[in-house]
Amino acid sequence: MVAHLVGGNGLIGGQYVALVLVSAIIGIKAAGEVAMIRINGYDVLRRGNTSQTVIRYSVLLLPILTSLSLIGRFLTMMVQWGLEGEPIILGLVSLVVLALGWTATRTVRSYRQARCLTI
């Protein structure tokens, strides 16, 4: 998905492997940081010096932005399909947008209360 997002469908051999490895490393690091947040709260992101904190926030921001971009691209494709004669798809897109809004609202509310989101 990352290769498709960055327009790397034409990547060959080593380039594709490098992209997959970098994506996997960032994903594993982000998962570790999320686990630390769930265990110790959001203050754990501020551990270390300023550059470590910036890197930590950046590692968490990359998967979030990539996911939002992929979701946006998917929803755009679905809306186009719905406008071409499949009105039920527009209803499903509306439900997905509502679910994303609900999730974002819960996440922001949880962050403001300085506690971890529990599902």
C-alpha positions in Angstrom: 0.0 0.0 0.0 2.8 2.4 0.8 4.4 1.7 -2.6 1.1 2.5 -4.3 0.7 5.7 -2.2 4.2 7.0 -3.1 3.7 6.1 -6.8 6.2 3.3 -6.5 4.3 0.7 -8.5 7.3 0.6 -10.9 9.8 -0.2 -8.1 12.0 -3.1 -8.8 14.0 -5.5 -6.7 16.1 -3.8 -4.1 14.0 -0.6 -4.2 10.8 -2.4 -3.4 12.6 -4.4 -0.6 14.1 -1.3 0.9 10.6 0.4 0.9 9.1 -2.6 2.6 11.9 -2.8 5.2 11.6 0.9 6.0 7.8 0.6 6.3 8.1 -2.4 8.5 10.7 -0.8 10.8 8.6 2.4 11.2 5.5 0.3 11.8 7.2 -1.8 14.5 8.6 1.3 16.2 5.2 3.0 16.1 3.5 -0.1 17.5 6.1 -0.1 20.4 5.4 3.6 21.1 1.6 3.0 21.1 2.1 0.1 23.5 4.2 2.4 25.8 1.4 5.0 25.6 -1.2 2.5 26.5 0.8 1.2 29.5 2.3 4.5 30.8 0.1 7.3 29.4 0.9 10.1 26.9 3.7 11.6 29.0 5.9 8.7 28.0 6.3 10.4 24.6 8.3 13.2 26.2 11.0 11.0 27.6 14.6 11.8 26.5 15.9 15.0 25.0 14.2 17.2 22.5 15.5 15.5 19.4 14.4 12.1 20.7 10.9 13.5 21.4 10.6 15.0 17.9 11.7 11.7 16.4 9.2 9.8 18.5 6.3 12.1 17.5 7.4 11.8 13.8 7.5 8.0 14.0 3.9 8.1 15.2 2.8 10.7 12.7 4.1 8.9 9.6 1.7 5.9 9.9 -1.2 8.2 10.8 -0.7 10.5 7.8 -0.2 7.5 5.5 -3.4 5.9 6.8 -5.4 9.1 6.4 -4.1 9.5 2.8 -5.0 5.9 1.9 -8.4 6.2 3.5 -9.0 9.5 1.6 -8.0 7.9 -1.7 -10.2 4.9 -1.0 -13.2 7.1 -0.1 -12.6 9.2 -3.2 -12.7 6.1 -5.4 -15.8 4.9 -3.7 -17.6 8.3 -4.2 -16.7 8.3 -7.8 -18.1 4.7 -8.2 -21.2 5.8 -6.3 -21.8 8.7 -8.6 -21.5 6.5 -11.7 -24.7 4.7 -10.8 -24.2 2.8 -7.5 -26.1 5.0 -5.0 -25.8 2.4 -2.2 -22.0 2.9 -2.3 -22.6 6.6 -1.3 -24.5 5.4 1.8 -21.7 3.0 2.7 -19.2 5.8 2.3 -21.3 8.0 4.6 -21.2 5.2 7.2 -17.4 5.0 6.9 -17.1 8.7 7.3 -19.3 8.7 10.4 -17.2 5.8 11.9 -14.0 7.7 11.2 -15.4 10.9 12.8 -16.6 9.0 15.9 -13.2 7.3 16.3 -11.3 10.7 15.8 -13.6 12.3 18.4 -13.0 9.6 20.9 -9.3 9.7 20.4 -9.1 13.5 20.8 -11.3 13.4 23.9 -9.1 10.7 25.3 -5.9 12.6 24.6 -7.3 15.7 26.2 -8.2 13.8 29.3 -4.6 12.5 29.3 -5.5 8.9 29.4 -5.2 6.1 27.0 -8.0 5.1 24.6 -9.5 1.8 25.7 -11.7 -0.1 23.4 
